[in-house]
């Protein structure tokens, strides 16, 4: 569920880069943040939702 919170950030980053307001490095930061969130959720056994711990 927390990964869904990263989707608006990724969309805004893509829009800012596409319009030239931000540098492409912003996309790297946004994707890195999403991957870090996914790794943390997996480490806490909250990712996937398949019931296994």
TIRO-2110 file (N, C-alpha, C; in Angstrom, 1 decimal):
// TIRO-2110
0.8, -1.2, 0.0, N, 1, A
0.0, 0.0, 0.0, CA, 1, A
0.9, 1.3, 0.0, C, 1, A
2.0, 1.2, 0.7, N, 2, A
2.8, 2.4, 0.8, CA, 2, A
3.5, 2.7, -0.6, C, 2, A
3.6, 1.7, -1.4, N, 3, A
4.2, 1.9, -2.8, CA, 3, A
3.3, 2.8, -3.6, C, 3, A
2.0, 2.7, -3.3, N, 4, A
1.0, 3.6, -4.0, CA, 4, A
1.3, 5.1, -3.7, C, 4, A
1.9, 5.4, -2.6, N, 5, A
2.2, 6.7, -2.3, CA, 5, A
3.3, 7.3, -3.2, C, 5, A
4.1, 6.4, -3.7, N, 6, A
5.2, 6.8, -4.6, CA, 6, A
4.7, 7.2, -6.0, C, 6, A
3.6, 6.7, -6.4, N, 7, A
3.1, 6.9, -7.8, CA, 7, A
3.0, 8.4, -8.1, C, 7, A
2.3, 9.2, -7.3, N, 8, A
2.2, 10.6, -7.6, CA, 8, A
3.6, 11.3, -7.7, C, 8, A
4.5, 10.9, -6.9, N, 9, A
5.9, 11.5, -7.0, CA, 9, A
6.5, 11.1, -8.3, C, 9, A
6.4, 9.9, -8.8, N, 10, A
6.9, 9.5, -10.1, CA, 10, A
6.3, 10.3, -11.2, C, 10, A
5.0, 10.5, -11.1, N, 11, A
4.2, 11.2, -12.2, CA, 11, A
4.7, 12.6, -12.2, C, 11, A
4.8, 13.3, -11.1, N, 12, A
5.2, 14.7, -11.0, CA, 12, A
6.7, 14.8, -11.6, C, 12, A
7.5, 13.8, -11.2, N, 13, A
8.9, 13.9, -11.7, CA, 13, A
9.0, 13.8, -13.2, C, 13, A
8.2, 12.9, -13.8, N, 14, A
8.2, 12.7, -15.2, CA, 14, A
7.7, 14.0, -15.9, C, 14, A
6.6, 14.6, -15.3, N, 15, A
6.1, 15.8, -15.9, CA, 15, A
7.1, 17.0, -15.8, C, 15, A
7.8, 17.1, -14.7, N, 16, A
8.8, 18.2, -14.5, CA, 16, A
10.0, 18.0, -15.5, C, 16, A
10.4, 16.8, -15.7, N, 17, A
11.5, 16.5, -16.6, CA, 17, A
11.1, 16.7, -18.1, C, 17, A
9.8, 16.3, -18.4, N, 18, A
9.3, 16.4, -19.7, CA, 18, A
9.2, 17.9, -20.1, C, 18, A
8.8, 18.8, -19.2, N, 19, A
8.6, 20.2, -19.4, CA, 19, A
9.9, 21.0, -19.3, C, 19, A
11.0, 20.3, -18.9, N, 20, A
12.3, 21.0, -18.8, CA, 20, A
12.5, 21.8, -17.5, C, 20, A
11.6, 21.6, -16.6, N, 21, A
11.7, 22.4, -15.3, CA, 21, A
12.8, 21.7, -14.4, C, 21, A
12.9, 20.4, -14.5, N, 22, A
13.9, 19.7, -13.6, CA, 22, A
14.8, 18.9, -14.5, C, 22, A
16.0, 18.5, -14.0, N, 23, A
16.9, 17.7, -14.8, CA, 23, A
16.5, 16.2, -14.7, C, 23, A
17.0, 15.5, -15.6, N, 24, A
16.7, 14.0, -15.6, CA, 24, A
17.2, 13.3, -14.4, C, 24, A
18.1, 13.9, -13.6, N, 25, A
18.6, 13.3, -12.4, CA, 25, A
17.4, 13.1, -11.4, C, 25, A
16.4, 14.0, -11.5, N, 26, A
15.3, 13.9, -10.6, CA, 26, A
14.6, 12.5, -10.8, C, 26, A
14.5, 12.0, -12.0, N, 27, A
13.9, 10.7, -12.3, CA, 27, A
14.7, 9.6, -11.6, C, 27, A
16.0, 9.7, -11.5, N, 28, A
16.9, 8.7, -10.9, CA, 28, A
16.5, 8.7, -9.4, C, 28, A
16.4, 9.9, -8.8, N, 29, A
16.1, 10.1, -7.4, CA, 29, A
14.7, 9.5, -7.1, C, 29, A
13.7, 9.8, -7.9, N, 30, A
12.4, 9.3, -7.7, CA, 30, A
12.3, 7.8, -7.8, C, 30, A
12.9, 7.2, -8.8, N, 31, A
12.9, 5.8, -8.9, CA, 31, A
13.7, 5.1, -7.8, C, 31, A
14.8, 5.7, -7.4, N, 32, A
15.5, 5.2, -6.2, CA, 32, A
14.7, 5.2, -5.0, C, 32, A
13.9, 6.3, -4.8, N, 33, A
13.1, 6.4, -3.6, CA, 33, A
12.0, 5.2, -3.6, C, 33, A
11.4, 5.0, -4.8, N, 34, A
10.5, 4.0, -4.9, CA, 34, A
11.1, 2.6, -4.6, C, 34, A
12.2, 2.3, -5.2, N, 35, A
12.9, 1.0, -4.9, CA, 35, A
13.3, 0.9, -3.5, C, 35, A
13.7, 2.0, -2.8, N, 36, A
14.1, 1.9, -1.4, CA, 36, A
12.8, 1.6, -0.6, C, 36, A
11.7, 2.2, -0.9, N, 37, A
10.4, 1.9, -0.2, CA, 37, A
10.0, 0.4, -0.4, C, 37, A
10.2, -0.1, -1.6, N, 38, A
9.8, -1.5, -1.9, CA, 38, A
10.7, -2.4, -1.1, C, 38, A
12.0, -2.1, -1.0, N, 39, A
12.9, -3.0, -0.2, CA, 39, A
12.6, -2.9, 1.3, C, 39, A
12.2, -1.8, 1.8, N, 40, A
11.9, -1.7, 3.2, CA, 40, A
10.6, -2.5, 3.5, C, 40, A
9.6, -2.3, 2.6, N, 41, A
8.4, -3.1, 2.8, CA, 41, A
8.6, -4.6, 2.7, C, 41, A
9.4, -5.0, 1.8, N, 42, A
9.7, -6.4, 1.7, CA, 42, A
10.5, -6.9, 2.9, C, 42, A
11.4, -6.1, 3.4, N, 43, A
12.1, -6.4, 4.6, CA, 43, A
11.3, -6.6, 5.9, C, 43, A
10.2, -5.8, 5.9, N, 44, A
9.3, -5.9, 7.0, CA, 44, A
8.2, -6.9, 6.8, C, 44, A
8.3, -7.7, 5.7, N, 45, A
7.3, -8.7, 5.4, CA, 45, A
5.9, -8.1, 5.2, C, 45, A
5.8, -6.9, 4.7, N, 46, A
4.5, -6.3, 4.4, CA, 46, A
4.2, -6.2, 2.9, C, 46, A
5.2, -6.6, 2.1, N, 47, A
5.0, -6.5, 0.6, CA, 47, A
4.4, -7.8, 0.1, C, 47, A
3.8, -7.7, -1.0, N, 48, A
3.3, -8.8, -1.7, CA, 48, A
1.9, -9.2, -1.3, C, 48, A
1.6, -9.2, -0.1, N, 49, A
0.2, -9.5, 0.4, CA, 49, A
-0.2, -11.0, 0.2, C, 49, A
0.7, -11.9, 0.2, N, 50, A
0.4, -13.3, -0.1, CA, 50, A
0.2, -14.1, 1.2, C, 50, A
0.4, -13.4, 2.4, N, 51, A
0.1, -14.1, 3.6, CA, 51, A
1.4, -14.8, 4.2, C, 51, A
2.4, -15.0, 3.5, N, 52, A
3.6, -15.6, 4.0, CA, 52, A
4.5, -14.6, 4.7, C, 52, A
5.2, -15.0, 5.8, N, 53, A
6.0, -14.0, 6.5, CA, 53, A
7.5, -14.4, 6.4, C, 53, A
END
